[in-house]
């Protein structure tokens, strides 16, 4: 009986060691694959914002300003212009 118990114990130790090594190798491979795949799925850089077109000149300057300000506000709402760009263009339109 002691020989049988010794054989079972040895098998348990070998199986436990094999499982631990296998798990460690799997984790290491998973980290390595994740590191290799990560750069491939990086989002592309955002496209540069287009410059706002200057408003067309006409005889009724007040109407052109309103139209230009509406278009400018629309660009800001769409996310094309930042707050700083919006304020700069708005000041330029109101100054003309």
C-alpha positions as CSV (number, residue, x, y, z in Angstrom):
1,X,0.0,0.0,0.0
2,X,2.8,2.5,0.7
3,X,4.1,2.1,-2.8
4,X,0.7,2.9,-4.3
5,X,0.3,6.0,-2.1
6,X,3.8,7.1,-3.1
7,X,2.9,6.7,-6.8
8,X,-0.4,8.7,-6.4
9,X,1.5,11.4,-4.6
10,X,4.2,11.6,-7.3
11,X,1.5,11.8,-10.0
12,X,-0.3,14.6,-8.2
13,X,2.9,16.6,-7.8
14,X,3.8,16.1,-11.5
15,X,0.3,17.0,-12.6
16,X,0.2,20.1,-10.4
17,X,3.6,21.3,-11.7
18,X,2.6,20.7,-15.3
19,X,-0.6,22.7,-14.7
20,X,1.3,25.6,-13.1
21,X,3.8,25.8,-15.9
22,X,1.1,25.5,-18.6
23,X,-0.9,28.4,-17.0
24,X,2.2,30.5,-16.8
25,X,3.1,30.0,-20.4
26,X,-0.5,30.7,-21.5
27,X,-0.5,34.0,-19.6
28,X,2.9,35.0,-21.0
29,X,1.8,34.3,-24.6
30,X,-1.5,36.2,-24.0
31,X,0.4,39.3,-22.9
32,X,2.8,39.0,-25.8
33,X,0.0,38.7,-28.3
34,X,-1.9,41.6,-26.8
35,X,1.2,43.8,-27.0
36,X,1.7,42.8,-30.6
37,X,-1.9,43.5,-31.6
38,X,-2.3,46.8,-29.7
39,X,-0.5,49.1,-32.2
40,X,-2.6,47.7,-35.1
41,X,-5.9,48.8,-33.6
42,X,-4.9,52.3,-32.5
43,X,-7.5,54.8,-33.8
44,X,-6.3,57.0,-36.7
45,X,-5.4,60.6,-35.8
46,X,-8.2,63.1,-36.3
47,X,-8.4,65.0,-39.5
48,X,-7.4,68.7,-39.3
49,X,-10.3,71.0,-39.0
50,X,-11.0,72.9,-42.2
51,X,-10.7,76.7,-42.0
52,X,-14.0,78.6,-42.0
53,X,-14.7,80.2,-45.3
54,X,-15.0,84.0,-45.2
55,X,-18.5,85.2,-45.6
56,X,-19.5,86.6,-49.0
57,X,-19.7,90.4,-49.3
58,X,-23.0,92.0,-50.3
59,X,-24.8,95.3,-50.0
60,X,-26.7,94.4,-46.8
61,X,-23.7,93.8,-44.4
62,X,-26.0,92.9,-41.5
63,X,-27.6,89.9,-43.2
64,X,-24.2,88.5,-44.3
65,X,-23.0,88.7,-40.7
66,X,-26.0,86.9,-39.4
67,X,-25.6,84.2,-42.0
68,X,-21.9,83.9,-41.3
69,X,-22.5,83.6,-37.5
70,X,-25.2,81.0,-38.1
71,X,-22.8,78.9,-40.2
72,X,-20.1,79.4,-37.7
73,X,-22.3,78.2,-34.9
74,X,-23.3,75.2,-37.0
75,X,-19.6,74.3,-37.4
76,X,-19.1,74.6,-33.7
77,X,-22.1,72.4,-33.0
78,X,-20.8,69.7,-35.4
79,X,-17.5,69.7,-33.6
80,X,-15.5,71.1,-36.5
81,X,-14.5,74.2,-34.6
82,X,-13.2,74.4,-31.0
83,X,-14.5,77.1,-28.6
84,X,-11.3,79.2,-29.2
85,X,-11.6,79.0,-33.0
86,X,-15.3,79.9,-32.8
87,X,-14.7,82.9,-30.6
88,X,-11.9,84.2,-32.9
89,X,-13.9,83.9,-36.0
90,X,-17.0,85.4,-34.3
91,X,-14.9,88.4,-33.3
92,X,-13.5,88.7,-36.8
93,X,-17.0,88.6,-38.4
94,X,-18.4,91.2,-35.9
95,X,-15.4,93.5,-36.5
96,X,-16.0,93.6,-40.2
